[in-house]
């Protein structure tokens, strides 16, 4: 698996996590520090799902999120 960096930072409460593919093909998962540990883990695994499903190579964002939440 690719290198994955995790940062826990204060973000707007409407943003639980943010996933970025970096120029060197590594990934950074930003988790909201305002979430509980359980919620942070939930969104961490959600971001990992996107990485393992190679979602950065896909174009249909609605389909990607549908599949992520309905598998």
C-alpha positions, 0 to 999 in steps of 0.5 A: 500500500502507498504511504499514508500520512495522518494529521489531526487538526481543527477543522470546521465541524461540518468537515469530519475528514479530508483526503488528499493524494500528494504529488509523490503518490502518497496520501494525507488524511486530515481528521477533525480534532473536534470529533470523538476518537470513535468518529475519527476512526470511522472517518479514517477507515472511510478514507482508507476505503477510498484509497484501496478502491483507487477512487482518485482515478475515478470521475463520478464522485456521486457514484464513489460516495454511494459505493463507499456508504453502501458496501 
